[in-house]
């Protein structure tokens, strides 16, 4: 934080709307006087993340993640505080100069794998321009992929057994090539994994080559496409193809198109639609759907119109719904994939195709009705009940009524649809809050809003029972002694531990009305009673020791009586007040 002037940090914080910044990364919904979202910091399904725009903080009631706008970006993007300030600054139009990046010492093995993959990608691209790549280039030309597009997307060709000797000559060891899944040991010798295949480079979020999806040039090949196996740098279930190119266009457009394959992505991009990605197949993981949610608030699925494509669309849409990501599906009646539409019918037809979006509920109803034998009453009833159950999950009452009417009209049956109140609610990991904890939070909240209370605390109590809350109290006392202004958000951002950050977040959330010093002292008494009660128990345990000598026992009994008397006095005083 010392690298960025305090006034710049304050300026960015003032200009940044925490709701808009968080919405830049995940879907956010309005609820009551605030906003909620599915928490990205634990396996959440119901919106557990509360966002308070008036206080510019967020807080998850399940995993206790919380903090300011900078903390969210820091945790989500896994960057340093200065880098988070810089990123938020970019979003609100404040340029931060010379923020030194946090030095990361990259694993030498990972670094070497990335180097060999970078050289392999360059080699594949080069081969495409030679006689060895003539047949592959001819195929790409037939698919409308010219040299410029091939270069942009890292498209190349790996002829039979040419990569291994090339990389060997460049000084790479067999182990390094194997770790990158570029070669394999087969029948007593090393051979290229992607031989006789057109290669499409897969990149990480920063645009570095981490693997390939490769199309066979052999019509007899059992596998039309193969992908890089999981390595230290590539995990298929975590990767979105074309993410690094599409993330900015997707955020500008407010939606991202999800296709089945790389050829669809390239076709849409050539047609001027750059907010498009694919998952290297129809399967989609939790990690991938969460990554898609960071790109735009709306996901538009543009899969093939065949049965497999529609099944996959349904699974992805359900996954998107589970994390609160709005999902729409392109209605595909021609049973052609986007690439085929573009190549056969042109750009205008592709644009028209993509405009045929329908909501998840429209798609789901059509999908279920088409898969059922509606001439059979039992099956008609069963599918109707399944659709009705989905309808009751819709938040909007008008939507529920519309789809209920549509369902009854299509099936000729009446279904009762009500709001689903039986959804499983997230429960906090925290244990039940006790009275002392409540009292200590109330004391701290008063101290934050009324500096005079800090002085009273310092003179009359001076401690809290919980170590984290005690550290927060001491921070406030020290700032008072140094005559420093108390800015809760700044103190939250400078918290030294997750526990302190959670404590500050909760305190900022609390609202304290005008207070009386007598009420503050009553809270002090509650803390003192807790301390005295603990002392009574400790003294009682000590007195139970049979090996005590008489003099020590007498002293402990005297102390025990004094503590019991003081505890009784405080309890009596509390009863009179309340």
N, C-alpha and C positions, 0 to 999 in steps of 0.2 A: 504493500500500500504506500510505502514511503517513496516509491518511484513516481507516483502521480500526485500532483499538488492537490491538497485537500479541497480547494475551491472548485477544481475540475470535477472531483468525485461528487461533491455536493450538487453541482450544476447538472450532472448527468442523472443523479438520483432524483432531483426535482423534476426534470423533464420526462423521466421514464415513468410510464404508467405500467405498474407491475402486471396488470391483467393483460395488456397488449403484448408485453414481453413474453410472459408465460404462454400466451396463445400462439406466439411465434414458434413455439416448440411442441405444444400438445393442445388437444381440443379443450376448450373452456366453456362452461355453461353458467348462465346467470341463475342464482337461487336466492330469493329473499333480497336482503340488502347487500349481498356479496356475490361471490362467484365460487364455483367448485370445479374440480377436475379429477380425473382418475390419476392417482399418484404414480409418477414414473420411477419412484425410488424403492418400491416394493411391489410384490405381485398383487396389484390391486384390481378390482373389477367394479365395485361401486365407487362413486366419486368420494374419496376420503380427504382430498386436498382442498382446504378452504383458503380462499384468497380474499384479503381485506384491502381494497383499493384505497380506502380512506387512511389506513395506517401503513400502506405500502409493504405489507408482509404476507407470507403464505405459511400455512401450517397443516401438516398431515396428522390427523387424530389417531392413525393406526401406527405408523412407524416413527412418528414424532419428528420427521424432517420438517425444517422450517427456517425462516430467515428473511432477508431482504431480497430485492431483485437481483443483486449481485451474487448472493449465495445460491440462488436457483440456477443461474447460468453457470456458476463455478461447479456445482455438483452435477448438473445435467451434461455439460460438455467436458467435465473432468479437466478443468484448466485452473491456473492460479488466479488469485484475486485480481491482480492488475490486468490479466488477460480478460477476465470477466467484465471488468469496468470498461475495457476497450471495446468488447463486443456489444455491450449495452449502449455505449457511446455511439457506435456505428448505427444502431437501430433508431436512435433519437437525433442523429445528425450532429453529434459533438465529436470532433476528431481528437483523439488522444495521441500525442506525439511520443515517440521513443519509449514505448513500453517494452522493456527487455523480456523476451520470452523465457519461460522457466526452462532451464537447461535439463534435458532429459537424456540420460545415458542409455542409448538403445542397446538391447541385447545383441552382441556380436553375431550370434547365429541368425537372428532375425534380420539384421542388417545385410548379412551375406546372401540370405535367401532373396531379399528384395533386389539386391544387385544382380543376381543371376537371372531373375525374372525380367528385370529391365533390359538386360542384354538379349534375352530370348525374344522379347517383344520386338525389339529393334531388328533382330535377325529375321523374324517371321515377316515383318513389313518389307525388308529388303528383298527377300526371296520372291515376294509377290511381283516384283518388277523385273525379275530375271526369267530366263527360259524355263527354269524349274517350276516357276509359278504360273506359267502361261495358261494351263488348263483351269487353275483356280481363278485366275483373273477373268477368264472367259465366263466362268460360272457367275462371278460377282457382277460382271457387266450385264449378264442376262437378268440379274435381280436388281439392276439399277444402282448398284453401289460403285461409284466412280473412285478414282484414285484419292481425291480430296476427302471423301467420306470415309474411305478405308483408313486413311491416315488419322483422321479425327477420332475414330472409334477403336484404333489399335487393331485393325483387321489385318491378318497376314496368312501365310501358308507355311506348313512344315512338311517338306517332302520326305521321302523314305530315308531314314537313318542319316540325316544330315546335321541335326542339331547337336547331338552328342559329341562328334569330333570337333565341331566348331567351338563349343563351350570348353572342351578339353584343351584346345589350342589357346584359349584365352586364359587358361590357368585355373579353371574351376575343377574341384575334386568331384569324384563320383558321388560321394556322400552328400555334398552340397546340392548337386543336381537332383539327387533322389529326394532330399528333404523338401525341395521345391516342387516335387512330383513332375519333373520334366523327363526323367528317365526311370527305367525299372530294370531289374536283373531278371532275365528270362532265358531258360534253357542254356545256361552257361555263359551268357554274354549280356551286355547292357544294350537296351534299345530305347528309342524315343517313345514317350507315352502318346504323343499327339501326331505320330507320323501319318503322312498322306491325308492330312486334315486342314481345313481352313480354320484358323484360330481367331477368336474374338477375345481380346484382353479384358479381364475383369479387374476393376480398380477399387481401391479402398476409398474412404470418404475424402481423403486428401488428393486423390487422383493418381496414386502409385499402383503399378501392376502388382496384383497379388495372386493371379491365377488365370485360367482360361476356360471358356466353353468352346468346343471344337466340333465342326461338322465334317463328317466323312466324305471323301470324294469317291469312295468305293461303293457302287450301288449294291454290292453283296454284303456290305458291312451290317452286322447285327444291331449295332448302335449308331443311329443317325447322328446324335450328339452325345458327347461325353464331357464331363466337367473335371476340373482339378479335384483330387481327393483333399480331404481336410489336412491342412498343414499348420505350421506355427503362425502363418500369416493369413490363411484362408479357411473360413468356416462357412460353408454354403448357407447354413441356417441363419447367419448373421449378416449376409451380404445382399444389398440391393443393386442390381446392375444399372449403371448410368446415374447413380445417386449424385455423384460429384458434379455432373453437368446439369442435372435436372433440378437440384434443390433451390436455386435462386429463381428460375422461371416458375417453379411450382408455387413458391411463396408469393410471387407477384400475381399469379393467376388465381390463387386461393384454392387450387385443387391439383391433384396429381393423378395421371392416368397409369393404371397398372395393366400391363400386357403379359402374354405368356412367354414370348421369346425375344431374343436379341434382334431378329429381323423385323419384328413389329416395332421395336424401339427405334431402330434406324429408319424405318419407313415413315413413322410419325415425325421424327426429327427432320427428315428431308422435306416433309410437307409443311414445315414451319411450326410444328407443335413440339416444343422442347421440354415441356413438363411431363415427361413420360419415362417410366422405368419398368423393369420386370424382375421376377424372382427366380429366373433360370428354371422354369417349370411351373406347374400349377400349385404345387405345395407351398404353403406359407406358414412360417413359424411365428410364435409370440414375439420374438426379438425383431423379426422383419416387420410385423404390423406396427410395433411401437416405433420403429425407425421411420416407417411411412407416415406415422402420425406427426413426426417432427417436421415433415416437409410442407404440409398444407392441412387446413381444417377439413377438407373433403377428399375422399378417395373415390375415384371412378374406375371401376373394373371393366376392362375391355378384352375379355377372353373370347376364345372361339365359341361359335354357336352350337357346336356338337354337344352330345350328352356329357362327355367328360369335362368339357369347358364349363358347362352350366353347373355341374356338380361342384367343380372347383370354385366357381363364382360364389355359390352359396356358402361354402366353407370359409372362404376369405371374408365374405360379408359378415358372417356370424362372429368371426374373430374380431373384426373391426368394431362391431357393436359392443363387444364385451369390454373394450377399453374406452368407449365413448366417442369413437371416431365416426363421423357421418360418412355413410357409404352409399354410392349410387352405382347402378349397373347399366352398361350400354346394351340395349336390346339388339341382339344379333339374330336377325331372321334369315339372312342369306347363308348362314353357316360357313362364312369365309372369315379368315383371320384378318386383322387390320392391314398386314403387309400385302395380302392377296387383293384386298379391296383397292389399295393404293396402286398396285402394279397393274391390275386388270381394268379398273374403272376410273382411276385418276384422283387428283387431290380433292375436287369438289365432292365426289362420292364419299371419300373418307371423312371429310368435314361433316357431311350430312349424317353419316353413320354415327359419329361421335356425339352428335346432338340428340340422339335417341336415348337419352338417359332416363332411367326410371328409379324410383325410390326402392329401398330394400323391401318394403312391404309389398309394393306392386310386383317386384320380381319374385318374392317368396310365394305370394299367392299363385301367380302364374306357374311357377316351378312345381309347387305341390299339386296343383290341379292337373297339370300335364302328366305327372308321374302316377296318378291314381286312376283306377277303373271306376269312373263315375256312374256307370250303369248298375253297379252293385251298391245297394243301399248301405250295407255295413261299412264298405270302404269309403263311400261318400260321407257318411257320418264321421268316420275316424279322421279323414283328412280335414273335414270341416272343423273338428275340435282342435286339431293341431294348429290350424290357421287362426282360430279364435283365441287360442292361448297366446299366440304371437301378437295378435291385435291388442290384447289387454296390456301388453308391455309398452304400447305407444304412449308418449307423454301427453300429446295434444288430444283434447276431447273431440274436436272436430274430425281429426284423423281417425279416431276410434269409431266414431259414428259412421263415417264414410265407408270405411273398409268392412264394418259389420254389415251394412246395407248391401254392399257389393258382394260379399260372401253369401249372404242369404239369397240374393238374386241369382247367383251362379249355381247354387246347389239346391235351391228350393226347400231349404230347411231353416228353422229359426235357431239362432245361437245366442246365449246370454253372454255379453262381454262387459266386464267391469274392470276397474283399475286394479292391476296386480299389486296387492299389498303384502304379498308373501315372499318378496325377494329377500335373500339373505343379506342382512346388514353387516357392515364391517364392524368389528369390535376392537376396541383399543387393546394394545399389548400391555399398556400400563396397568399396574395394580390399582385397587380402589384407593382413592385419595383420602387420607385421614385428616382429622381436624387440625393437627399441628401444621401439616403441609398447606392447608387452606389459609391458616393464620399467617404463615410466613410469606406466602405469595401476596396476601393482602397488605402486609407490612411493606414489602418491597414495592408494590404498585403505588402505595401512598408516598413512599420515599422518592420515587421517580417523578411524580407529579407535584410534590410539595417539598422543596429543599429543606424547609424548617424541620420536617419530620426526620430528616437524616441526622440533624444535630441532636434531636431528642433520642433517637435510636442509639447514637454514639454514646450519649451521656447515661442513659438509663438501662440499656440492654446490652448492646455491643456484640452480640453473637446470634447466629441462627443454628438450629440443630443439624441441618443438612449441609454437607460440605460445599456443594455447588451453589446453593442459595446464599451460603455464608460468603463465598467468594464474590458474588454479585453485590451483596451488601457492603463488603469492604471496598469494592470498586467505587461505589457511590460515596462512601465516607471519605475515601482518598481524594476524589474529585472535589468534594466540598472543602476539604482542608487546603487544596491547591487553588481554590476559587475557579475551578474549571466548569464550563457550562455542561449541563447534562443533556445529551442528545441520545435518546434510547436507540435509534436506528444505528448511529455510529458505534455505540457500545455493543450492539448486536453483531455488527460486522467485524468487530475486533475480538469477539469471544474466542477463548483459547481452546475450547473443547465442544464436542457435540452436545454435551449435557448443559453447558452454559448457554449455548445457542438456543437450545430448546427452552431453557428458563427465560431468557430475554424475550423470545418470541411470545411465550405465554403472557409475560408481563405487559408487553405492548398491546396484546389483544384485550387486556382487562380495562374496564372503565371504572374510574373512581370518582364518585361525586364528592361534594364538600364533606370534609371530615372534621370531627372534633378530637382534640388532643386526648380527651378522656377515652374515646373509642380506640385510639392508637395504643394507649397504655393498657387497655383491657386485652388487646392482642398480645402485648408484651407479657402480660401475666399468664396467658395461655402457654407461651413458650417456656416461661419460668416454671410453670407447673409440670410441664413435660420433663424439664431438667431435674426438678426435685423428685418427681416420681421415679425417674431412673436412678437417682441417688438412693432413694428408699430401698429399691430392689437390690442395689449393690450392697448396701449396708446390711440388709437382712441376710443376704447370702454369706457375707463375711462373718456375721454373728453365728451362723450355723456351723462354722468350723470348730470342731471339738478340741483342736490343738491350741486354741487361743489362750494366752495367759490372762490372768485376772485383770491386770492393769490395762491391757489393750482392749479387753472386752468392755471395761468400764468406760473408756474413752469412746469406743464405737457406739455404746448404748446412749451416751450423752449426745453424740452427733446425730444418731438416729432419731432421738426425741426432738432435737432442734429442727431437723429437716421435716419431720412429720408435722410439727407445730406450724412451721411456715407454710407447708403445703395446705394444711387445713385452713389457715388464714386466707390464703389466696382463693381457695375453693369457696369459702364462705362469702368472700367479697364478690366473686363472680356471680354467685346465686342472687345476691342483693341487687346487682346491676341488671340482671336479666330475669 
